[in-house]
Amino acid sequence: MGHETRGEPQDANVEINRLIDFLEEQIHTGMRVPLTNRVAVEEEEFLATVHQLRASVPAELRQARRVIQDRQKIILDAQAEAERIINNAKERAEYFVSSDGVTAEARHRSEEYLRQVKSQNQRSMDEIEDFALKVFGEVEQSMRTGLQDIENAKNHISRARTIDTPHS
């Protein structure tokens, strides 16, 4: 008859249902024994179908066991990971609550704050020095210009004297 099972899990389920349907059809189409609830069926065909059904069921059971084992492994892995995360969180919480943890965290934060303040202070000093150099440069230039004006004025007065003074 050719009722062979297939290797795929979905097909195995279809195959089992097909074989059961075939057995049921043999009963419905079999010859009835008069005055009883019995039915005569083709023995060889019926037994071949039962054999195929038995061969299909273990494959389906193996697949179901594999799925259950995979599911259990996933659950165990997830539980182990959750436990690891919880333990890690507890350790971190205990560290931060402990005096050493609080002290270490405070030290770390104060060192970071001090580093930031020093950096800001250095930037401010650089800006102040740049500004001072700029102002000193402007003052120096003004003084040079003033000295040049004084020198020019002195020269002008000297020349004017020389012109105004009679030569003896």
C-alpha positions as CSV (number, residue, x, y, z in Angstrom):
1,M,0.0,0.0,0.0
2,G,3.0,2.4,0.5
3,H,2.1,4.1,3.8
4,E,5.7,5.1,4.7
5,T,6.6,7.7,7.4
6,R,8.6,10.8,6.6
7,G,11.5,12.1,8.7
8,E,10.3,15.6,9.3
9,P,8.5,16.3,12.6
10,Q,5.6,18.1,11.0
11,D,5.2,15.4,8.4
12,A,5.3,12.7,11.1
13,N,2.2,14.3,12.7
14,V,0.5,14.4,9.3
15,E,1.5,10.8,8.6
16,I,0.2,9.5,12.0
17,N,-3.1,11.2,11.3
18,R,-3.3,9.8,7.8
19,L,-2.6,6.3,9.1
20,I,-5.3,6.6,11.8
21,D,-7.7,7.9,9.1
22,F,-6.8,4.9,6.9
23,L,-7.5,2.4,9.8
24,E,-10.8,4.1,10.5
25,E,-11.7,3.9,6.8
26,Q,-10.9,0.2,6.7
27,I,-13.3,-0.4,9.7
28,H,-16.1,1.7,8.0
29,T,-15.6,-0.1,4.6
30,G,-14.9,-3.5,6.0
31,M,-17.4,-6.4,5.8
32,R,-19.8,-6.5,8.7
33,V,-20.2,-9.8,10.5
34,P,-24.0,-10.4,10.7
35,L,-25.7,-10.1,14.1
36,T,-22.5,-8.7,15.8
37,N,-20.6,-5.5,16.2
38,R,-17.6,-6.9,14.4
39,V,-16.1,-6.0,11.1
40,A,-13.9,-8.1,8.8
41,V,-10.9,-6.2,7.3
42,E,-8.1,-7.1,5.1
43,E,-5.6,-8.4,7.7
44,E,-2.4,-7.9,5.8
45,E,-3.2,-4.3,4.9
46,F,-4.5,-3.5,8.4
47,L,-1.4,-5.0,10.1
48,A,0.9,-3.1,7.6
49,T,-0.8,0.1,8.6
50,V,-0.5,-0.6,12.3
51,H,3.2,-1.4,11.8
52,Q,3.7,2.0,10.0
53,L,1.8,3.7,12.8
54,R,4.1,2.2,15.4
55,A,7.1,3.3,13.4
56,S,5.8,6.8,13.2
57,V,4.9,7.3,16.8
58,P,8.4,6.7,18.3
59,A,9.9,9.3,15.9
60,E,7.2,11.8,17.0
61,L,7.9,11.0,20.7
62,R,11.7,11.4,20.1
63,Q,11.0,14.8,18.6
64,A,8.7,15.8,21.5
65,R,11.4,14.7,24.0
66,R,14.0,16.8,22.2
67,V,11.8,19.8,22.3
68,I,11.1,19.3,26.0
69,Q,14.9,18.9,26.7
70,D,15.7,22.0,24.6
71,R,13.0,23.9,26.5
72,Q,14.3,22.7,29.9
73,K,17.9,23.7,28.9
74,I,16.8,27.1,27.8
75,I,14.9,27.6,31.1
76,L,17.9,26.3,33.2
77,D,20.2,28.7,31.2
78,A,17.9,31.6,31.8
79,Q,17.6,30.8,35.5
80,A,21.4,30.6,35.8
81,E,21.8,33.9,34.0
82,A,19.2,35.5,36.2
83,E,20.9,34.2,39.3
84,R,24.3,35.5,38.1
85,I,22.8,39.0,37.4
86,I,21.1,39.0,40.8
87,N,24.3,38.0,42.6
88,N,26.3,40.6,40.7
89,A,23.7,43.3,41.6
90,K,23.8,42.2,45.3
91,E,27.6,42.3,45.4
92,R,27.6,45.8,43.8
93,A,24.9,47.0,46.3
94,E,26.9,45.5,49.2
95,Y,30.1,47.2,48.0
96,F,28.4,50.6,47.7
97,V,26.7,50.3,51.0
98,S,29.8,49.2,52.8
99,S,32.0,52.0,54.3
100,D,34.9,51.0,52.0
101,G,32.6,51.2,49.0
102,V,31.1,54.6,50.1
103,T,34.6,55.9,50.8
104,A,36.0,54.6,47.5
105,E,33.1,56.1,45.6
106,A,33.5,59.4,47.4
107,R,37.2,59.4,46.8
108,H,36.7,58.6,43.1
109,R,34.1,61.4,42.7
110,S,36.2,64.0,44.6
111,E,39.3,63.2,42.5
112,E,37.2,63.6,39.4
113,Y,35.8,66.9,40.7
114,L,39.3,68.1,41.7
115,R,40.6,67.2,38.2
116,Q,37.8,69.2,36.6
117,V,38.4,72.2,38.9
118,K,42.2,72.1,38.1
119,S,41.5,71.9,34.4
120,Q,39.0,74.8,34.6
121,N,41.5,76.8,36.7
122,Q,44.2,76.2,34.2
123,R,41.9,77.4,31.4
124,S,41.0,80.5,33.4
125,M,44.6,81.3,34.1
126,D,45.5,80.9,30.4
127,E,42.7,83.3,29.5
128,I,43.8,85.8,32.2
129,E,47.4,85.6,31.0
130,D,46.3,86.1,27.4
131,F,44.2,89.1,28.3
132,A,47.0,90.6,30.4
133,L,49.5,90.1,27.5
134,K,47.1,91.8,25.2
135,V,46.5,94.8,27.6
136,F,50.3,95.1,28.3
137,G,50.9,95.1,24.6
138,E,48.4,97.9,24.1
139,V,49.8,99.9,27.0
140,E,53.3,99.4,25.6
141,Q,52.2,100.5,22.2
142,S,50.5,103.6,23.7
143,M,53.6,104.4,25.7
144,R,55.8,104.0,22.6
145,T,53.4,106.3,20.8
146,G,53.4,108.7,23.7
147,L,57.2,108.6,23.9
148,Q,57.5,109.2,20.2
149,D,55.1,112.1,20.5
150,I,57.2,113.5,23.4
151,E,60.4,113.0,21.4
152,N,58.8,114.7,18.4
153,A,57.6,117.6,20.5
154,K,61.0,118.1,22.0
155,N,62.6,118.1,18.6
156,H,60.1,120.6,17.3
157,I,60.7,122.9,20.3
158,S,64.5,122.5,19.8
159,R,64.2,123.4,16.1
160,A,61.9,126.2,16.8
161,R,64.4,127.6,19.3
162,T,67.2,127.4,16.9
163,I,65.3,129.3,14.4
164,D,64.1,131.9,16.8
165,T,67.4,132.5,18.5
166,P,69.7,135.0,16.7
167,H,73.1,133.8,15.9
168,S,75.7,135.7,17.7
